[in-house]
Structures are given as C-alpha cells and as structure tokens.
Amino acid sequence: MASLKLLLGMIPSTSKIEQAEKALVAEFEKLNTFSGSDQLAKYNELDKLVNSSDFVQKRKEIESLSYKSSSEYSKEKEFLSLQKAKDIVLYFKTIAGNDLKKFQEMDGSKKIKELEELEKLVQSSGFIEKSKAKGFKETDDFKMFEDYKNLKNSSEIKDYYKFKSSKELANYKTIDGSKRLAGYNDLKDYVASEEFKKQKEYLLDKKRFEKSEMFKEVLEYTSLKKSEDIIWYLKVKDSNKFDILKHRELTFSDEFDKEKLDTKKWLTNYYWGEKLLKDRYSIESDLQAYTEKENFEIQNSILKINTKPQKVNGKIWSAAHGFAPKEFSYSSGLINSGTSFRQKYGIFTAKIKLGDPNAKNAFWLLADKITPHIDICRTGKGKVWSDYFSAKGNSAKTSIGSRYANDFYIFTLEWTSDKLVWKINDTEVFVQTSDIPQEPMYVLFAGGLDKPINGPTSMEIDWVRVYQSLK
C-alpha cells in the first residue's frame, strides 16, 4: 500500500528534481574539470610548500633575525671599539704626524752615526784623561769635544732622541705589523664593504620577509585560498554531495533528441517476435496491434507512443492457442532494448507522462521468459500501478491512484541482489525483498488498451536512463 503522502501528491515536483539533478551533474562536472586545472595544481603546490616544516622554519628564522644578534653586529662593534682604542688612535696619529717621519729620516743617518762615534770617543777613558790635562782647550781634541756638544745640543738631535725614547714610538712599534692592527684593518675593510652594508640593511629591515620570494609565494597562496573556486572545491571535494554520481555509471540512455527513433537501440516489436516469429504480435487481452513506426512521434526531444482507433490486421498470441491472425480496432507502439542492452541490477529510470489512466501504457523490464516481469509503472483501470511477477509465480503490486498519469513524473526502479525498490520523484512507492531477479533484463515501453476508450491517447517519454551501481 502506497503511503498517504504519496497518495496525496505530497512529493517533490518533477521540475525541482530535474533542476537539482542537472545542477548536481553540472557541479560534479565542474569538480572533475577543476580537479585537473592549473589553478588547483598551483594551489596544491603552494599549499604543500607554504605549510611544509622547512618553509615554516625558514620563515620563522627570517622574521626573527636581529641585527644585534648577528655576526655583522659583533664585527662592527669590535671595529668601533678598536677604532676608539688608545693604542690604535695613537698609532694612526703617529703615522699621520711629522715626528715619526723626521725620526725615520734621522734614524741611521750620517749625523746620527757621527754623533754616536763622537759620543763613543769622548766617553772613552783615554779621552776623559786627556780632558783633565793642562792645555786641553788648546788641543784638537777640545775642538772635537766642542763639535760633539754643539751637535748633541742641536734641536734636530734632541728631537730625535726625545722621540726615540717616547711612549709614542714604543706604541708605534708595538702596533705596526701586529695581529691587532691587521684585525682592525680587516674589520675596517669589512664594514666598508657593500656586502656588509647590504646585510646590515637587510637585518635592520623590519619588512625583510615581505620583500622575499617566500612572501610572494605566501601572497599567491593566500590569494588562491580565498578564491571562490578554491573555497568551493575544498568544501565539496570530500563531501558526500556527489556520492550518488560517484557510485553509479550511466550504461544506457536515450534523450530522444533525434528526429527519428534510434533503431540501433530499440526494437519496435517484442524481442521474441523479432527473433522467432519475424513479425509483430499482441497478447490475448490487447485491443491494439503494434506497428513498425506509424505510432511513434518525436517532437521537442519527447517520444510519443500514440494509441489510436485504427483497423489493423495483425497477430495475437495466447498460451493456449499460440499465434493467430486478428483484426484490431486500435494501433499502438512498443519499443524494447532486447538486442542492444540488458543489465542485471542497477537503477532504471525514465521521465514519463503516462497519459489516460484507463489505457494500458507501461514502462517495464523483461528477461528471456515471460517472468520475471517488472512493471516500473503502468496505467490501467483508471490508476497508476507498479507490479512484480517473479519467476516462481509470485506477484506483488501497488497502486498510487490516477494523479500521477496526466503529467510528467520520474519513475524509477532500484534493483540490487536482495531488493527491488520502486520510486516516483525520489519517493518510495513500495519494496520487494523476496524472489529478486538474478538475470539481466531489458527495457520496454508500450502503449495499448485492454478496454475501449474514446479517441486517441499518448504515452510521452522525455528520457530514459539506466545506471550500474559502482562499488
């Protein structure tokens, strides 16, 4: 028994279901396309890079750099300290002044040698004895002694010996050529170098990371992460939104978008009529004969199977008497996929306007024998029905009234190894859990009558689709 909700028509509208399906398929296609896009590839590349431990650590190192904790700062500090050191200051004062130059000019000169020779002579014991004798002042030795005193007391000689004994010269000799002076000069050259200046400027720059290539990568990553496409992709890629699409594969379909019926897909006859009888036939209770093409019409991507009053000669089949000729008062059409497509299990669905509920229009499945037989939907006795006739002779059926005959609805059968579920517009009609078919079945659509009606009637099919479930 169908639910009260179903009987009252409180189900989703066909247009909303189709719009939702269309939107879902379009979004899924967008997802698959975007999955291979350059934009996503770049985002994934940058996401991996920017969030890697190496990148994060390197960024921390750059942002935490401080000039005061750098070797450059230590070297500059050492240089400035040496630059102010008394011995270094005095050393450079000495080499810049004239005293050292005069001293160096005098040191080892003829005058100094002459003075030192005279000094050695006048300080000798022999000369001292001579200087004590009478008449010394009249001697050449006295004259030599006077020359010695005059030379020694000259300002030039005094300055020479004064500088020679000075702390300044001692400091010069200590510093000149020393490791200390070499270190000072190396530091002086280093802090004056472009390398040092650039590194110091870099370390003092609070925006050093913002000027790096790494920051450009962060900016590009951040921009991509905020883009609508990436936000959407990350939101839906691992969701269950597309599970229904991911877990099914379209194995058969017809959108009826050609001018004529696709005879590569469809027989316009019963399968065994085509294979064995090589002719069309109807069953004993039918009032209509099935034509080859006269009762089919495709307009605006909709297949119409027309049932109309018409005198037609044909054949009828009954279990008791087999095939026999008959003149029919009505004609109609039947199509099936018996030679082109069969499938065991899956989702069999079609958008159909069944038409007059007193006619016998149907969407059903068959295998090689009369049963199993599954009516996904059919009309009859003023109602819409769903039926199941198992191979074991069991049957089940339900009616959902007449309201679902006169407009387009999506009729679906979900078939698994242990269950048959009938649906209309995604709303469950009824379920069968016993005697489930275990053999491939093919799709049929047919119009017809088992009781006379006034005038023609049509069954309209917008599309049919069959899916196989994917594990």
C-alpha positions in Angstrom: 0.0 0.0 0.0 1.4 3.4 -1.0 1.9 6.0 1.7 -0.7 8.6 2.4 1.9 11.3 1.5 2.3 9.7 -1.9 -1.5 9.3 -2.4 -2.0 12.9 -1.6 0.7 14.0 -4.1 2.9 15.5 -1.4 6.1 14.6 -3.2 8.9 16.7 -4.8 8.0 18.3 -8.2 9.5 16.8 -11.3 11.0 20.1 -12.4 12.7 20.6 -9.0 14.2 17.1 -9.1 15.4 17.6 -12.7 16.8 21.0 -11.8 18.6 19.6 -8.8 19.9 16.7 -10.8 21.1 18.9 -13.6 22.7 21.3 -11.1 24.4 18.4 -9.3 25.7 16.9 -12.5 27.0 20.3 -13.7 28.7 20.9 -10.4 30.2 17.4 -10.4 31.5 18.0 -14.0 32.9 21.3 -12.8 34.6 19.5 -9.9 36.1 17.0 -12.2 37.3 19.7 -14.6 38.6 21.9 -11.8 40.4 18.9 -10.3 42.7 19.0 -13.3 43.1 22.7 -13.6 46.3 24.7 -13.4 44.8 26.9 -10.7 44.2 23.9 -8.4 47.6 22.4 -9.3 49.3 25.7 -8.3 47.2 25.9 -5.1 48.2 22.4 -4.1 51.8 23.1 -4.9 51.8 26.2 -2.8 49.8 24.6 0.0 52.4 21.9 0.3 55.2 24.3 0.1 53.9 27.1 2.4 52.8 24.6 5.1 55.9 22.5 5.0 58.0 22.3 8.1 61.0 23.6 6.2 59.2 26.6 4.8 57.6 27.5 8.2 61.0 27.1 9.9 62.7 29.3 7.3 60.1 31.9 7.6 60.5 32.0 11.4 64.2 32.3 11.0 63.9 35.3 8.6 61.3 37.1 10.7 63.2 36.5 14.0 66.5 37.8 12.6 68.0 40.7 14.6 71.0 42.8 13.8 72.1 42.9 17.4 72.3 39.1 17.5 74.2 38.9 14.2 77.9 38.3 13.5 77.8 41.6 11.5 76.8 43.5 14.6 79.6 41.8 16.6 82.2 42.7 14.0 81.0 46.3 13.7 81.0 46.6 17.4 84.6 45.2 17.6 85.7 47.6 14.8 84.2 50.6 16.6 85.8 49.5 19.8 89.2 49.2 18.2 88.7 52.5 16.3 88.4 54.2 19.8 91.2 52.2 21.4 94.0 54.5 22.7 96.8 52.5 21.1 95.1 52.4 17.8 94.2 56.0 17.9 97.8 56.9 18.9 99.2 54.7 16.2 97.3 56.4 13.4 98.1 59.8 15.0 101.7 58.9 14.9 101.8 57.8 11.3 99.8 60.9 10.3 102.2 63.3 12.1 105.7 64.6 11.2 107.6 63.4 14.2 107.8 59.8 13.0 108.8 60.9 9.6 111.6 63.1 11.0 112.7 60.3 13.3 112.8 57.8 10.4 114.8 60.3 8.3 117.3 60.8 11.1 117.5 57.2 12.2 120.7 55.7 10.8 121.7 59.0 9.1 125.3 60.3 8.8 124.6 62.8 11.5 123.5 60.2 14.0 126.4 58.0 13.1 128.8 60.9 13.5 127.3 61.8 16.9 127.4 58.2 18.1 131.1 57.9 17.0 132.0 61.2 18.8 130.0 60.2 21.9 131.8 56.9 22.0 135.1 58.7 21.7 134.5 61.5 24.3 133.2 59.0 26.7 136.2 56.7 26.4 138.6 56.6 29.4 141.5 57.8 27.3 139.7 60.9 26.2 138.5 61.6 29.7 142.2 61.6 30.9 143.1 63.9 28.1 140.4 66.3 29.0 141.9 66.6 32.6 145.3 67.7 31.3 146.5 71.3 31.2 146.2 72.9 27.9 143.4 70.7 26.8 141.5 73.7 25.4 144.2 74.4 23.0 144.1 70.8 21.6 142.3 69.4 18.6 140.6 67.0 21.0 138.9 70.0 22.7 137.8 71.3 19.4 136.3 67.9 18.6 134.6 67.9 22.0 133.1 71.3 21.3 131.8 69.9 18.0 130.3 67.0 19.8 128.5 69.2 22.3 127.2 71.5 19.6 125.9 68.6 17.6 124.3 66.9 20.6 122.6 70.1 21.7 121.1 70.8 18.3 117.3 70.8 18.3 117.3 68.3 15.5 119.3 65.7 17.6 117.4 66.5 20.7 114.1 65.9 18.9 115.4 62.7 17.5 116.4 61.2 20.9 113.3 62.6 22.6 111.0 60.8 20.1 113.2 57.7 20.2 112.5 57.3 23.9 108.9 58.3 23.7 105.8 56.1 24.5 104.5 57.1 21.1 107.3 55.4 19.3 107.1 52.4 21.6 103.3 52.2 20.8 104.0 52.5 17.1 106.5 49.7 17.2 104.1 47.5 19.2 101.1 48.1 16.9 102.8 48.3 13.5 102.6 44.9 11.8 100.7 43.4 14.7 97.8 41.0 14.5 95.8 43.6 16.4 96.4 46.1 13.6 95.7 43.5 10.9 92.4 42.6 12.6 91.5 46.3 12.8 92.2 46.8 9.1 90.3 43.7 8.1 87.3 44.9 10.2 87.6 48.3 8.7 87.5 46.9 5.1 84.7 44.6 6.0 82.3 47.2 7.5 83.1 49.5 4.5 82.2 46.7 2.0 79.0 46.5 0.0 78.4 43.0 1.3 78.3 44.3 4.9 76.2 47.3 4.1 73.6 45.2 2.3 73.5 42.6 5.1 73.2 45.2 7.7 70.4 47.0 5.8 68.6 43.6 5.4 68.9 42.7 9.1 67.6 46.1 10.2 64.7 46.0 7.7 61.5 45.1 9.7 59.9 44.2 6.4 62.6 41.9 5.2 60.2 38.8 4.9 57.7 40.9 2.9 60.5 41.6 0.3 61.4 37.9 -0.1 60.4 35.4 -2.8 58.9 33.4 0.0 56.5 36.2 0.8 55.4 36.3 -2.9 54.6 32.6 -2.6 52.6 33.2 0.6 50.7 36.1 -1.1 49.9 33.9 -4.1 48.8 31.0 -1.8 46.6 33.3 0.3 45.0 34.8 -2.7 44.3 31.4 -4.2 43.0 30.1 -0.9 40.5 33.0 -0.8 39.3 32.5 -4.3 35.7 31.3 -4.7 36.7 28.3 -6.8 39.2 27.0 -4.3 36.8 27.6 -1.3 34.1 25.8 -3.2 36.4 22.9 -4.2 37.8 22.4 -0.7 34.2 22.4 0.7 32.8 19.8 -1.7 35.7 17.6 -2.8 35.5 15.3 0.2 31.8 15.7 1.0 29.2 13.1 0.2 27.4 15.6 -2.0 28.3 13.7 -5.2 28.1 10.2 -3.8 25.1 9.3 -5.9 27.0 10.3 -9.1 30.3 8.8 -8.0 28.7 5.4 -7.2 26.9 5.0 -10.5 27.7 4.7 -14.1 25.4 5.5 -17.0 25.1 2.3 -19.0 22.2 3.1 -21.3 20.1 6.1 -22.2 18.0 7.8 -24.7 17.1 11.5 -24.6 15.1 11.2 -27.8 16.9 14.2 -29.2 17.0 12.9 -32.8 14.3 13.3 -35.4 13.6 9.6 -35.5 13.7 6.7 -33.2 17.1 5.2 -32.8 16.7 1.7 -34.1 20.2 0.7 -33.0 18.9 0.9 -29.5 15.2 0.0 -29.9 13.2 -2.8 -31.5 9.7 -1.7 -32.4 8.4 -5.2 -31.6 8.5 -7.8 -28.9 12.0 -9.4 -28.7 10.8 -12.9 -29.5 8.6 -11.6 -32.2 11.7 -10.2 -33.9 13.8 -13.2 -33.2 11.5 -16.1 -33.8 8.2 -15.0 -35.4 9.8 -12.3 -37.6 6.6 -10.5 -37.2 4.7 -8.3 -34.7 2.1 -9.7 -32.3 0.0 -8.7 -29.4 -1.1 -10.7 -26.4 -4.6 -12.1 -26.0 -6.1 -9.3 -23.9 -4.7 -6.5 -26.1 -7.1 -4.4 -28.2 -4.2 -2.9 -30.2 -1.8 -4.0 -32.9 1.8 -2.8 -32.7 3.0 -1.0 -35.8 6.6 -0.6 -37.0 6.8 3.2 -36.9 3.4 4.7 -37.6 2.5 5.2 -33.9 5.8 6.9 -32.9 6.4 10.6 -32.9 9.4 12.6 -31.7 9.0 16.3 -31.0 10.9 18.6 -28.7 13.0 15.6 -27.6 10.0 13.8 -26.4 8.9 10.4 -27.7 5.2 9.9 -28.0 3.8 6.4 -28.3 0.3 7.1 -29.7 -2.6 4.7 -29.3 -5.4 5.5 -31.7 -8.6 3.9 -33.2 -7.5 2.2 -36.4 -8.4 -1.0 -38.2 -5.2 -3.1 -38.4 -4.6 -6.7 -39.3 -2.1 -8.4 -37.0 -1.4 -11.5 -34.9 -2.4 -12.4 -31.4 -0.7 -14.8 -29.0 -2.2 -16.9 -26.2 -0.7 -19.5 -24.1 -3.5 -21.9 -25.1 -3.6 -21.4 -28.8 -0.3 -19.8 -29.8 -0.3 -17.3 -32.6 -3.4 -16.4 -34.6 -4.4 -13.7 -37.0 -6.8 -10.9 -35.8 -8.2 -7.6 -36.9 -7.6 -5.0 -34.3 -9.6 -1.8 -33.8 -6.6 0.1 -32.4 -3.0 0.6 -33.2 -0.1 1.5 -30.8 3.7 1.2 -30.4 6.1 -0.9 -28.4 9.9 -0.5 -28.1 12.5 -2.6 -26.3 16.2 -2.9 -25.9 16.3 -6.7 -26.0 19.0 -6.8 -28.7 21.0 -3.7 -27.7 21.1 -3.6 -23.9 20.4 -5.8 -20.9 21.6 -5.4 -17.3 21.4 -7.2 -14.0 20.9 -4.9 -11.1 21.1 -1.1 -11.2 18.9 1.9 -11.5 16.3 2.0 -14.2 14.6 5.4 -14.5 12.5 7.4 -17.0 10.6 10.7 -17.1 7.2 9.8 -18.4 3.7 11.2 -18.9 1.7 8.0 -18.8 -1.5 9.6 -20.2 -5.0 8.3 -19.9 -5.1 6.1 -16.7 -7.7 3.9 -18.4 -5.2 3.0 -21.2 -2.5 0.3 -20.8 0.7 2.3 -21.1 3.8 0.8 -19.4 7.5 1.1 -18.6 8.7 -2.4 -17.7 11.6 -4.9 -17.6 11.8 -8.4 -19.0 14.3 -11.2 -19.3 14.2 -14.1 -21.8 11.0 -15.6 -20.4 7.6 -14.2 -19.5 8.8 -13.9 -15.9 10.4 -12.3 -14.1 8.4 -9.3 -15.2 8.7 -5.9 -13.5 6.3 -3.1 -14.2 8.2 0.0 -13.1 5.0 1.9 -13.9 1.8 1.3 -15.9 -1.7 2.5 -16.3 -4.9 0.5 -16.1 -8.4 0.6 -14.6 -8.1 4.3 -14.0 -5.0 4.1 -11.9 -1.2 4.1 -12.0 0.4 0.7 -10.9 3.7 -0.9 -10.1 3.9 -4.7 -10.3 6.3 -7.6 -9.9 5.8 -11.1 -11.3 8.6 -13.4 -10.1 9.9 -16.4 -12.0 8.5 -18.6 -9.2 5.0 -17.4 -9.9 4.7 -15.0 -7.0 3.4 -11.5 -7.6 3.1 -8.1 -5.8 1.6 -4.9 -6.9 0.5 -1.5 -5.6 -1.5 1.5 -6.9 -0.8 5.2 -6.5 -4.1 6.4 -7.9 -4.6 8.3 -11.0 -3.0 11.7 -10.2 0.4 10.5 -11.5 -0.8 9.7 -15.0 -1.6 13.1 -16.5 1.8 14.9 -16.1 5.5 14.1 -16.3 6.9 12.2 -13.4 10.2 10.3 -12.9 9.6 6.6 -12.4 12.5 4.6 -11.0 13.4 1.1 -10.1 16.4 0.5 -7.9 17.4 -3.2 -8.2 20.0 -4.9 -6.0 20.8 -8.5 -5.4 18.3 -8.6 -2.5 15.8 -5.8 -3.1 13.6 -4.1 -5.6 12.6 -0.5 -4.7 10.0 1.4 -6.8 10.1 5.2 -6.6 8.3 8.2 -8.2 10.1 11.5 -8.0 12.5 10.0 -5.5 9.6 9.0 -3.2 9.4 5.3 -2.4 6.3 3.5 -3.7 7.0 0.0 -2.5 9.7 -2.5 -1.8 10.1 -6.2 -2.7 12.7 -8.3 -0.8 11.9 -11.8 -1.9 12.3 -13.7 -5.3 14.6 -11.0 -6.6 15.6 -11.5 -10.3 19.1 -12.7 -10.7 19.4 -12.4 -14.5 19.9 -9.5 -16.9 16.7 -7.8 -18.0 15.9 -5.3 -20.8 13.8 -2.2 -21.0 10.4 -1.9 -22.7 7.9 0.9 -23.3 4.5 0.3 -24.8 1.1 1.9 -25.3 -2.1 -0.1 -25.6 -5.6 -0.8 -24.4 -7.4 -3.7 -22.7 -10.7 -1.8 -22.8 -12.0 0.6 -25.4 -11.7 4.4 -24.8 -12.9 7.4 -26.6 -10.4 8.8 -29.1 -6.6 8.6 -29.2 -4.2 8.7 -26.3 -0.5 9.0 -25.9 2.3 8.0 -23.6 5.1 10.6 -23.6 8.7 9.7 -22.7 11.2 12.6 -22.2 14.1 10.4 -21.4 15.2 7.0 -20.1 18.4 6.3 -18.3 20.0 3.2 -16.8 22.8 3.2 -14.3 25.0 0.5 -12.9 26.0 0.8 -9.3 29.7 1.1 -8.7 31.3 -0.3 -5.6 
